[in-house]
Amino acid sequence: MRKPPPQLLGFLRRHDPVIQSVVLRLRDVVIADMAPCHEYIFQMKSKIGLQYGPTERTDDYVCSISVFEKHVDLSFRNGAALQDPQGVLEGKGKAIKYLRMKTLTDVQRPDLRGFLQQARRLDADSGWGPPITGGDVATKVKEKL
């Protein structure tokens, strides 16, 4: 497992250990498919957010992890454009779609990495470097919003 920033561990402290494990494992999976990438971590009153994209601009995010009390969502900014023949992506919006996760088993779903790779390819014009498994990630943590 990639070592998480201490601030993220602090943000997660108030959450159930299962949710903490889901977030940390999902973060590893996302970084493995998005790297090299920028990671932006922040805490709000009702959730913790982790955004991933090709630049340090938060508006350029491709996917995000949202941590709630009883579940974790992996959202795709252009999720409506992803190929989803099984119809597993949730969300009624015109663009954003997500996968909801409650256990480590959910993070191991076979379609997860395919969605991440599709999302990265859809944003190929945004200045991505080549994908490197376990590659570089530039992390920025916003302590308070």
N, C-alpha and C positions, 0 to 999 in steps of 0.2 A: 504494500500500500504506500502511495505517495504521502509524504509527511505533510499534514495540513497546517496552515498557519495557526499560531496560538490563538489569534483573535477569533477564528472560526470555531475552534474548540470551546472558547469562552461563550460565544453566541449559542452553541449547541447545548451547553450545560443544562439549560432549563428543560430540555426535551428528554423523552423516554429513551433509554439506551438502544432500543430497536430502531427508532427513528434516526438517532445519531449514526448507527451503523449503516443504515440505508443511505444517508446523505454522503458519508465518507466513501462508501463503495461506489455509489453512483458518480461522485466527483472523479474517482479514478477512471471509470469507464469513459466518461465524457472527455476528460483530458487525453486519454489514450487515443481517441478518435479525432479530437479537435486540434491537438498540438501540431505545430507550435501555435499558441493562441494567447489571448489576453483573458484573464479571469478577474472579475470585479465582484467582490463580496460585500454585502451590506446587511444591516439589521433594521427592521422596522418594528412597529409595535406588535403587529399580528403575524409577522413572518420573517424568515431569513431568506435572502436572495443571493444567488451565485449566477453571474452571467458570463457567457463565453463567446468570443468573437475574434475577428482577425486584427482589430485595432484596439487601442485603449479607449476609444469613444464608446460610451455605453449604448448609444443609439445604433451601433453596428453589431449588436449581439445577434448570434445565430440561434442559440438555445440558452435556456436558463433552468436552474434548479430552484424551486420555491419550497421552503420548509415550513410546514404548518404543524399544529399540535399533534394530529393523528395521521398525517400522511405527507408525502413528498410528491411534488409534480415536476416532471421534466417537460418543459414547454419548448415549442419550436416556433420562432417568429413567423416563418413562412410555412407553417405546418399544413395549411390547406393545399399547398402545392406538392406535398410529399405523396408518393405512391403508398396507398394503404388498402390493399385488396381485402384484408380481413376486417376493416372498419374498426380498428382498435383505438385509434386516436380520438380523444374526447375534445369537446369544445364546439360551441355553436357560432363562434365568430367567423369572419370572412378570411382571417389570416392565421391567427394563433390556434394551435392544437397542442394537446398535451397527453402524456401518459401518467397515470396516478400510481404511486407505489406506496405500499405499507409494510413490506417485509423484504428481507434480502433475496428471497426467491423471486420477487417481482423485478429486481435489478438484473437477474439472470435470464430474463425473457429473451428468446432467440431473435426477436425482431428489433430489439433496442439498438444494437449497433448499426443495423441497416438504416434505421431512421436517422441516426447521427451522421452517418456517411452521406446519406441523401441530402440532409440539411447543409452539410459542408459544401457539397458539390453545387447546390443551388446558389450558394453565395460565392462561387469560385472567382468572380470578378472583383472581390473585395480586398485583394492583396494578401491572400493566404500563402504561406510557404508550403512546401510539400508535407503531407502528413507523416509524422514520426511517432511510432508507438512509444509511449512513455517519454515523449519529447519535452521540449521546453514550454513553460507556461510563465507568463509575467503576471503576477498576482498583485492586485491593489485592494486594500481593505478600507472601507469607509466605516469609521467607528460609529457615527451617529448621523441619522437622516433627519 
